Amino acid sequence: MIRLLMPFALISFLAGILSDTSAAAADDKTEYKLRLKDPVKGMVVKESELGKKNQKAVFQPENGEKKETEVDETEEFSITETILEIQESDKKTSKFEFVYDKYSKKETGKADDVSLLVGKKIIAEKKGDKFKFQTKAKLSPADYAQLESQFNDKSSGTDSDFLPLKAVRVNETWEMDINLIK
């Protein structure tokens, strides 16, 4: 869920560039193919995201009486990544180093969770279809679960899944696969 927010910010940025009438070509029929910049070894990427969700939870205490409650959850983080290796076959990042500059998670009725990962250098390397993590710091099972969820969750689309499949004109819209944001 969280990884989806960056593509929307990216698309908003690209749409802002394309809709800038001072930079737009005089010919409004000109089409532009949008694509993401290929990663390069040594490239530094800063990523900040905020995710919110609301869900209903049902609890059944020992007395058998069901109790329904709403749970609001907010997760916010900022990461600085440095690309260490690129797979030549598909031009995707296969190894990178990153540091959480900030991480917080707030849930209704619970104390704020501030990750112990903040400030620690972690290396992620693609092994098969998943990333494996290395660090000199001692990580708890909850820390590993956080990393697995963030980097190996395949339920959301990739950044390029949100770009148009064909060239588009200034101020033109395009359809996205709504199933990618569930």
C-alpha positions as CSV (number, residue, x, y, z in Angstrom):
1,M,0.0,0.0,0.0
2,I,2.7,2.5,0.9
3,R,4.8,2.1,-2.2
4,L,1.9,3.3,-4.3
5,L,2.1,6.9,-3.2
6,M,5.4,7.7,-5.0
7,P,4.1,6.9,-8.5
8,F,1.2,9.3,-8.0
9,A,3.6,12.1,-6.9
10,L,5.8,11.3,-9.9
11,I,2.8,11.4,-12.3
12,S,1.6,14.6,-10.8
13,F,5.0,16.1,-11.3
14,L,5.1,14.9,-14.9
15,A,1.6,16.1,-15.5
16,G,2.6,19.5,-14.2
17,I,5.5,19.7,-16.6
18,L,3.3,18.7,-19.5
19,S,0.5,21.1,-18.6
20,D,2.7,24.1,-18.3
21,T,1.5,26.2,-21.2
22,S,4.6,28.3,-21.3
23,A,6.7,25.2,-22.1
24,A,4.0,23.5,-24.3
25,A,4.6,23.4,-28.0
26,A,2.4,25.7,-30.2
27,D,1.1,22.6,-31.8
28,D,-1.3,21.0,-29.3
29,K,-1.3,17.7,-31.4
30,T,2.3,17.0,-30.4
31,E,2.5,13.7,-28.4
32,Y,5.0,12.9,-25.7
33,K,6.1,9.4,-24.6
34,L,6.5,9.4,-20.8
35,R,9.1,7.1,-19.2
36,L,11.1,6.8,-16.1
37,K,14.8,7.5,-16.1
38,D,16.8,4.3,-16.1
39,P,18.7,3.7,-12.9
40,V,22.5,4.3,-13.0
41,K,25.2,2.9,-10.6
42,G,25.9,5.5,-8.0
43,M,22.5,7.3,-8.5
44,V,21.1,8.7,-5.2
45,V,17.3,8.6,-4.8
46,K,15.4,10.3,-2.0
47,E,11.9,8.9,-1.4
48,S,9.3,10.2,1.1
49,E,5.9,8.6,1.5
50,L,2.8,8.9,3.7
51,G,0.2,6.2,3.8
52,K,-3.1,6.2,5.6
53,K,-5.7,3.4,6.0
54,N,-8.8,2.9,8.0
55,Q,-10.2,-0.5,8.8
56,K,-12.8,-2.1,11.1
57,A,-11.7,-4.7,13.5
58,V,-13.9,-7.1,15.4
59,F,-12.8,-8.4,18.8
60,Q,-14.5,-11.2,20.7
61,P,-13.5,-11.2,24.4
62,E,-13.9,-14.3,26.6
63,N,-17.4,-13.4,27.5
64,G,-18.4,-14.0,23.8
65,E,-19.7,-10.5,23.2
66,K,-18.4,-9.2,19.9
67,K,-17.0,-5.6,19.9
68,E,-16.4,-3.7,16.6
69,T,-13.9,-0.8,16.5
70,E,-12.4,1.3,13.8
71,V,-8.6,1.5,13.5
72,D,-6.9,4.4,11.8
73,E,-3.3,3.8,10.8
74,T,-0.7,6.3,9.4
75,E,2.7,5.3,8.2
76,E,5.3,7.9,7.1
77,F,8.9,7.4,6.1
78,S,11.8,9.0,4.2
79,I,14.6,6.9,2.7
80,T,17.8,7.8,0.9
81,E,18.9,5.1,-1.5
82,T,22.2,4.7,-3.4
83,I,22.3,2.3,-6.3
84,L,25.2,-0.1,-6.1
85,E,24.4,-2.6,-9.0
86,I,22.1,-2.7,-12.1
87,Q,21.0,-6.0,-13.8
88,E,22.1,-5.6,-17.4
89,S,19.3,-7.9,-18.7
90,D,16.4,-5.6,-17.6
91,K,18.1,-2.4,-16.4
92,K,16.6,-2.8,-12.9
93,T,18.4,-2.2,-9.6
94,S,19.8,-5.4,-8.2
95,K,21.7,-4.0,-5.2
96,F,21.4,-0.8,-3.3
97,E,22.3,0.7,0.0
98,F,19.7,2.8,1.9
99,V,19.1,4.6,5.2
100,Y,15.8,5.5,6.7
101,D,16.0,9.2,7.4
102,K,12.6,9.1,9.2
103,Y,10.0,6.4,10.0
104,S,6.9,6.6,12.1
105,K,3.7,4.6,12.4
106,K,0.6,5.7,14.3
107,E,-2.3,3.5,15.1
108,T,-5.5,4.3,17.0
109,G,-5.2,3.3,20.6
110,K,-1.5,2.4,20.5
111,A,1.7,4.3,21.2
112,D,3.5,5.7,18.2
113,D,6.0,3.3,16.7
114,V,9.3,4.8,15.7
115,S,11.5,2.2,13.9
116,L,14.9,1.3,15.2
117,L,16.0,1.2,11.5
118,V,16.3,5.0,11.4
119,G,19.9,6.0,10.7
120,K,21.1,2.5,10.0
121,K,22.8,1.6,6.7
122,I,21.1,-1.4,5.1
123,I,22.1,-3.2,1.9
124,A,19.4,-4.8,-0.2
125,E,20.4,-7.3,-2.8
126,K,18.1,-9.1,-5.2
127,K,18.3,-12.9,-4.8
128,G,15.9,-14.7,-7.1
129,D,12.6,-12.7,-7.0
130,K,13.1,-11.1,-3.6
131,F,15.5,-8.7,-1.9
132,K,17.7,-10.0,1.0
133,F,19.0,-7.5,3.6
134,Q,22.4,-7.1,5.3
135,T,23.4,-4.6,8.0
136,K,26.0,-4.3,10.7
137,A,23.2,-3.3,13.1
138,K,21.2,-5.9,15.0
139,L,17.6,-6.1,13.6
140,S,14.6,-7.4,15.4
141,P,12.0,-9.8,13.7
142,A,9.7,-6.7,13.5
143,D,12.4,-4.8,11.6
144,Y,12.8,-7.7,9.1
145,A,9.1,-7.9,8.7
146,Q,9.0,-4.1,7.9
147,L,11.7,-4.5,5.3
148,E,10.0,-7.6,3.7
149,S,6.7,-5.7,3.6
150,Q,8.2,-2.6,2.0
151,F,10.6,-4.1,-0.6
152,N,9.2,-7.6,-1.4
153,D,5.4,-7.0,-1.3
154,K,4.3,-7.7,-4.9
155,S,0.7,-6.7,-4.3
156,S,1.2,-3.1,-5.6
157,G,2.4,-2.1,-9.1
158,T,5.8,-0.7,-10.0
159,D,6.3,3.0,-10.8
160,S,6.2,2.4,-14.6
161,D,2.8,0.6,-14.3
162,F,1.2,4.0,-13.7
163,L,2.6,5.7,-16.8
164,P,0.6,5.7,-20.1
165,L,1.2,2.8,-22.5
166,K,1.2,5.2,-25.5
167,A,2.3,8.7,-26.2
168,V,0.0,11.4,-24.8
169,R,-0.7,15.1,-25.7
170,V,-0.5,18.0,-23.3
171,N,-3.5,17.8,-20.9
172,E,-4.5,14.4,-22.1
173,T,-5.5,11.7,-19.6
174,W,-4.9,8.0,-19.6
175,E,-6.4,4.9,-17.9
176,M,-4.6,3.0,-15.2
177,D,-5.2,-0.4,-13.9
178,I,-7.3,0.2,-10.7
179,N,-6.3,-3.3,-9.4
180,L,-2.8,-2.0,-8.8
181,I,-3.9,0.2,-5.9
182,K,-5.9,-2.3,-3.9
